[in-house]
Structure formats: C-alpha cells, structure tokens
Amino acid sequence: MALIGKLVVCGVGLIGGSFALALRRAGAVGRIVGMGRSADSLARAVELGVIDEAATGWATALDGADLVLLAAPVGQMDALMAAMAPHLNPDTVVTDAGSTKRDVIEAIYRHLDAHLANVVPAHPIAGAEKSGVDAAFPTLYEGRKVVVTPLPENAASAVERVRAAWAACGAVLSEMSPADHDRVFAAVSHLPHLLAFGLVHDLAGRANAELLFSYAASGFRDFTRIAGSHPEMWRDICMANRQALLGELDQYLAELAFLRALLLSGDAAGLEQLFDEARRARNAWAEQQTNIVTE
C-alpha cells in the first residue's frame, strides 16, 4: 500500500495501539500521532514506541494527516466527531474501530457531513480481555476479520485506503451493511459479553462467593474470560446496540426456558440431543476457524 505519511490514532489502547504497531511493523506509516483523554496514557504510548508524539488538540493532530483512526469507546464518537470536524482537511481519510455501526454512522452524518466521501466506517473483529496501551501488540489483527461498512457517499479511493491499511495489519477484509453488522454482532459478540459479565456479577454477589470462586476451574475461566474486558467500552456497546441485543437476549431466555423444562421433566434424552447438536455446531465452527488461520 502507499505509505501513510501521518497517521492519527484517537484512543491509543489495545485496538488503536495495535493498529499503530502493525502499520509501523509493516513499514506502511511515517509518523504516528496519538490523541486521548489521559496524558499519562499518551506518555506511556510514546515511551513504548506505539506513537511518535501526543497531540493536545485536533487542530495540531489533523494538520497534514493522511488517515485518522477513531478507536475510542463508541459512546465517545459523537463528541469526538463534533470536536474534529472544524479542523478536518478535505483529503484526510477517517475510519473507526467501533463495535457498533448504526450509532457511529448517525454521528458521522451529524458532524462530518461535509466529509462523507472520506469517512469510512469499519470494525476489526479482534480484541482481548486486557485493555490499555500496554496490552497492544503488532500481530493482533493477523488473520482476523475486519468488517468495512461503507457509506453510499464514500469515494472508492477512500474505501480502498481503509481496506489497504487493515490489510497491511494482516487482517482479512469483508463488507456488510450497518444494520446487518449490528444484528450479527449482537448475537455472537455483545450477548456473550453480557452473559459473562452477568454470571460473574451474580456469583460475586452471593454470600458464599469466596467458596464458589475457590472451586472455579477451566470451564468457568473459559466461559468468563471476556468478563475481564473494559467496562466502559462494553457499557457503550450494549447501550448503542440495545435494541438488537434485547432481541438476542429474549431469544436466549427462551432457550434457557427450554433447558429448564428439560431438567424439570427429567428429559435426559432431550438434554443429550440438545448438547450433541450444540457440540457439533461448535466443533464445525472451530474447525472452520482453524482452517482460516492456517490457510
């Protein structure tokens, strides 16, 4: 890809920091400028070599910028876009890493309507339970999907610029409509996080919580790993996509009611059949993921 002369990353944590490190490792970027709420975190990002310098305002940050990645929690996107709009150059391409898309796109139309040709929404399907710039690493996106959800107004060159940047990180690119994106990820990402947080919160609030946690082993660890994720980020995601998430939660409650009925009636055969169907579906998915990574 053509060299990104100046990259601006707003939100230099796991996602934004890993994007910067991946592009630096690929030799695809010249200078990286960081923006964020915490001066200490930005100083740490400079110390770690994730960014070259920290900017204290959008006017300085956006001066001469080729590409901007907004990697802050989705609840901050509206305010960020409002603040950057007066300083955004006509040729600067902007993308984001938000886990929800319809709310982000609504903010784009509200504040960046004069720049629609160059504002290309996207979502990297990658992450970890750790957050912050210390958790960033350059191979986070290798073999991982990145969903691009272009706007009708996007210039083909801007879409290609965003796709090329993620490809340089080692990502596998796909495209999806914003509505489809939010429905899909409510089911396979947002609901699992909600359930993991809910289970840990339930057990932690019980009188015998210490005893329960003392016997928790690998099954509990695997199921609840994502409950170690960033609370603010997941609060924003769940609120932004709450309508789709409520629908998925209702569907899951129906499944739990069915499981309860099987247990209540002592239907061992029905329970085993459900477990077997779930096991086969899960193993088929896992095998497909392994093939994608190794191909």
QUIMOCOR-V628732 format. One record per helix or strand of 2 or more residues. SS is the DSSP state (H for helix, E for strand). FROM is the first residue (numbers start at 1). TO is the last residue. Records with the same first field share a line. If there is no record, write none. Layout:
SS: FROM-TO  FROM-TO
This chain:
E: 4-10  29-35  53-54  67-70  93-96  119-120  122-124  145-148  172-175
H: 14-25  39-47  58-62  74-85  102-111  113-118  133-135  156-168  178-204  209-215  218-228  231-240  242-265  268-294
